[in-house]
Amino acid sequence: MNIRKFIQRIFGATKQKPSSGGMAANPSEKVQKMMAMLSNTQEVELTCDDVFALLDQFTELAAQGEDVAQLMPLVQQHLDMCDDCREEYKVLATILHDTT
């Protein structure tokens, strides 16, 4: 039995239901999101504070057309997984784009 099925069995969820707009995700969706995040973890990761400290540099490099995923892979990995930091990045990118 894989871990996803095991956790679903613990929570009593056997199939995923689509979430309704704005409503909290059901336990099965939460478990699946948690499992996806766990499966994408790396040995070395940055915290939100670490990313926030680097986000202006990351955003400027991206605006210059640099391959930020190659230059700052840990920041990119964090942004791929963290909705809050990704939203902050989008805001900074929009501000930078609007001022150039």
trRosetta pair geometry for C-beta under 8 A, 3 or more apart (Angstrom, degrees):
i j d omega theta_ij theta_ji phi_ij phi_ji
1 5 5.2 -118 -170 85 90 122
1 6 5.4 109 132 -63 117 91
1 9 7.8 -18 -175 -9 142 144
2 5 5.3 91 60 13 75 101
2 6 7.0 -136 102 -8 38 93
3 6 5.2 -54 -145 37 36 118
3 7 6.2 33 159 -17 70 103
3 35 6.9 166 106 -127 104 115
4 7 6.1 -56 -148 37 28 105
4 8 6.3 27 153 -16 63 109
4 31 7.4 125 -151 141 70 107
4 32 7.1 48 -147 -106 113 68
4 35 5.1 65 -98 -145 92 166
5 8 5.6 -56 -144 41 32 112
5 9 6.1 38 154 -25 65 105
6 9 5.7 -54 -151 32 28 113
6 10 6.6 30 150 -20 63 102
7 10 5.5 -49 -150 32 36 114
7 11 6.4 21 156 -5 67 107
7 31 4.9 171 128 -159 122 126
7 34 7.9 -132 165 80 163 122
7 35 6.8 -170 42 -66 150 118
8 11 6.0 -63 -145 48 31 101
8 12 8.0 -106 164 57 56 13
8 13 4.9 -93 -157 77 82 83
8 14 6.5 112 154 -98 119 32
8 28 6.2 42 -127 -123 98 87
8 31 6.0 162 -78 107 67 157
9 12 7.5 34 -177 -76 29 31
11 27 4.5 -166 178 146 134 133
11 28 6.8 177 102 -73 135 58
11 31 5.9 -141 6 -52 154 141
12 27 7.7 48 57 82 79 147
13 16 7.6 56 161 -83 121 48
13 26 7.0 140 -112 133 137 110
13 27 5.3 -167 -40 90 135 100
13 28 3.4 -162 164 -72 151 100
13 31 6.8 175 52 21 138 139
14 28 7.9 -59 37 -99 21 136
15 28 7.0 21 104 -158 24 166
16 26 8.0 158 -152 66 57 116
16 28 5.0 -161 -103 129 60 126
16 29 6.1 98 -147 -75 98 72
16 32 6.3 6 -96 -26 127 153
17 26 5.4 42 53 18 110 150
17 28 6.7 101 14 54 77 130
17 29 7.3 -81 60 -39 65 108
19 23 6.0 -163 -177 73 87 91
19 24 7.8 -113 -145 118 119 23
19 25 5.0 -57 -91 -107 134 69
19 26 7.0 -163 -92 -3 81 79
19 29 5.8 35 -54 -81 109 174
20 23 4.5 37 69 17 90 130
25 29 3.7 -116 -178 91 114 128
25 30 5.1 146 99 -55 118 78
25 33 7.1 47 119 -8 171 136
26 29 5.2 94 53 10 68 102
26 30 7.2 -133 100 -5 34 91
27 30 5.5 -57 -146 38 35 113
27 31 6.1 36 156 -21 69 105
28 31 5.8 -53 -147 35 30 111
28 32 6.4 28 155 -17 64 107
29 32 5.7 -55 -146 38 31 110
29 33 6.3 31 155 -18 65 105
30 33 5.8 -55 -147 37 30 109
30 34 6.2 30 154 -18 64 108
31 34 5.7 -56 -147 39 30 112
31 35 6.2 30 154 -19 66 108
32 35 5.6 -52 -143 37 31 111
32 36 6.3 34 155 -21 64 104
33 36 5.7 -52 -148 34 31 112
33 37 6.5 30 153 -17 64 105
34 37 5.8 -56 -150 37 31 110
34 38 6.3 30 153 -18 66 107
35 38 5.6 -52 -144 38 32 112
35 39 6.2 30 157 -19 65 107
36 39 5.9 -56 -146 37 28 109
36 40 6.5 16 157 -10 62 112
37 40 6.0 -68 -149 43 29 104
37 41 7.0 51 150 -50 63 89
37 81 5.9 104 -129 -158 88 114
38 41 5.8 -30 -157 -9 37 116
40 77 7.8 180 159 -167 105 96
40 80 7.6 -125 170 109 147 116
40 81 6.0 -178 103 -89 136 123
41 45 6.7 -60 -156 -50 77 142
42 45 5.5 137 60 -64 91 89
42 74 8.0 -127 71 -117 147 81
42 77 6.4 -12 -3 173 137 159
44 74 6.7 -61 120 -107 98 126
45 74 6.8 166 -140 -155 37 99
45 77 7.0 -114 -125 108 83 126
45 78 6.7 125 -170 -80 88 94
46 50 3.8 -132 -167 93 97 134
46 51 5.1 119 123 -53 128 83
46 54 7.7 -57 -159 24 158 135
46 74 4.9 107 -23 150 112 111
46 75 6.4 1 29 -85 158 52
46 77 7.8 128 22 71 97 99
46 78 4.9 -63 65 -53 103 143
47 50 4.7 105 49 3 70 101
47 51 7.1 -138 95 -1 40 87
48 51 5.7 -56 -147 40 33 110
48 52 6.1 38 153 -25 66 106
48 78 7.6 171 -90 -180 48 129
48 82 6.4 177 -93 -165 93 158
48 84 6.7 1 -129 87 133 121
48 85 5.6 -151 -131 -64 84 116
49 52 5.6 -50 -144 33 30 114
49 53 6.6 33 155 -21 62 104
50 53 6.0 -60 -158 32 29 111
50 54 6.7 4 153 0 64 112
50 74 8.0 -46 128 131 131 122
50 78 7.7 -173 82 -68 104 167
51 54 5.9 -72 -150 49 34 99
51 55 5.9 57 152 -60 71 96
51 75 5.6 134 -127 -132 86 79
51 78 4.8 -138 -78 106 139 152
51 79 7.1 160 -156 -57 140 78
51 82 7.3 167 35 54 167 151
51 85 5.0 16 110 -146 146 144
52 55 5.5 -29 -140 -6 31 123
52 85 7.1 -117 -63 -120 74 99
52 88 7.0 -30 -108 131 84 163
54 57 5.5 -62 -168 47 64 111
54 58 5.5 66 137 -27 87 108
54 72 6.7 171 157 -155 135 143
54 75 5.4 -116 104 -91 133 133
55 58 5.4 -54 -141 39 33 115
55 59 6.0 35 160 -22 68 107
55 75 7.4 170 -88 -156 57 125
55 85 7.3 -146 -90 -165 130 93
55 88 6.3 -28 -158 121 162 115
55 89 6.0 -129 -153 -90 111 78
55 92 6.2 146 147 1 108 165
56 59 5.8 -54 -145 36 29 112
56 60 6.4 28 156 -18 63 107
56 92 6.7 -133 -101 -158 58 144
57 60 5.9 -55 -147 37 29 109
57 61 6.4 28 156 -17 64 108
57 72 7.7 134 108 -67 104 154
58 61 6.0 -59 -151 37 27 110
58 62 6.3 27 153 -19 64 108
58 68 5.6 86 -161 -156 79 134
58 72 5.4 -106 -105 71 99 160
58 75 5.0 -139 -94 141 145 155
58 76 7.9 -179 -152 -59 129 69
58 89 7.2 -51 102 -124 123 112
59 62 5.7 -54 -147 36 30 112
59 63 6.3 31 154 -20 65 106
59 89 6.3 -172 -82 -151 103 75
59 92 4.5 -81 -102 123 164 122
59 93 5.4 -141 -146 -75 104 69
59 96 5.8 162 149 -15 114 152
60 63 5.6 -54 -147 36 32 112
60 64 6.5 28 153 -17 64 107
60 96 6.8 -155 -90 -135 59 150
61 64 5.7 -59 -150 38 32 110
61 66 4.1 -59 176 54 88 136
61 68 5.1 126 103 -89 115 99
61 71 6.2 -111 167 75 155 154
61 72 7.3 126 60 -2 154 123
62 65 7.8 61 177 -61 32 14
62 66 6.6 -84 -78 57 28 82
62 68 4.7 -31 -74 -26 87 141
62 93 6.7 -46 94 -109 132 113
63 93 6.8 179 -69 -139 98 76
63 96 5.1 -100 -74 132 153 134
63 97 6.8 -154 -122 -72 113 70
63 100 7.1 148 177 -16 130 155
66 71 5.9 3 151 -11 120 147
67 70 4.1 26 119 21 114 117
67 71 6.2 134 89 -15 66 92
68 71 5.4 -60 -132 48 38 105
68 72 5.4 -27 -175 40 78 101
68 75 7.2 -68 165 83 106 119
68 76 6.1 147 121 -69 89 112
69 72 7.6 -65 -108 65 13 61
69 73 6.1 48 177 -104 54 67
69 76 4.3 93 -114 -112 67 170
70 73 6.9 5 -132 -62 16 93
72 75 4.1 -1 144 28 115 120
72 76 6.2 131 99 -21 76 89
73 76 5.5 -56 -145 40 36 112
73 77 6.1 40 156 -24 69 104
74 77 5.6 -47 -144 34 32 114
74 78 6.5 33 155 -18 62 104
75 78 5.8 -56 -152 36 31 111
75 79 6.4 30 152 -18 65 107
76 79 5.7 -56 -147 38 32 111
76 80 6.3 37 153 -25 65 105
77 80 5.7 -54 -152 30 31 115
77 81 6.7 8 157 -3 63 111
78 81 6.1 -74 -153 46 31 99
78 82 5.4 -8 168 7 74 123
78 85 6.0 -20 137 87 102 160
79 82 6.4 -66 -114 50 25 89
79 85 5.6 -116 -102 112 63 107
79 86 4.8 113 -168 -89 77 79
79 89 5.6 14 -128 -13 128 157
80 86 7.6 105 -73 -81 15 124
82 85 4.1 39 102 25 124 109
82 86 6.1 163 89 -17 64 87
83 86 5.7 -60 -143 39 27 112
83 87 6.3 30 158 -22 64 106
84 87 5.8 -55 -152 33 28 111
84 88 6.6 29 150 -18 62 105
85 88 5.4 -50 -149 35 37 115
85 89 6.4 42 150 -21 66 102
86 89 5.5 -50 -150 34 34 115
86 90 6.5 37 151 -21 64 102
87 90 5.6 -50 -149 33 34 113
87 91 6.6 35 152 -19 64 102
88 91 5.8 -54 -152 34 32 112
88 92 6.5 29 152 -15 65 106
89 92 5.8 -58 -149 40 32 109
89 93 6.1 31 155 -20 67 108
90 93 5.7 -54 -143 37 29 112
90 94 6.3 32 155 -21 63 106
91 94 5.8 -56 -150 35 29 111
91 95 6.4 28 153 -18 64 106
92 95 5.7 -54 -147 37 32 110
92 96 6.1 30 156 -17 67 108
93 96 5.8 -55 -144 40 30 110
93 97 6.1 32 155 -21 64 108
94 97 5.7 -54 -144 37 28 112
94 98 6.2 25 157 -18 64 110
95 98 5.9 -60 -146 38 27 108
95 99 6.4 16 159 -13 64 112
96 99 6.1 -64 -145 39 28 104
96 100 6.5 19 160 -18 64 112
97 100 6.3 -66 -148 34 27 104
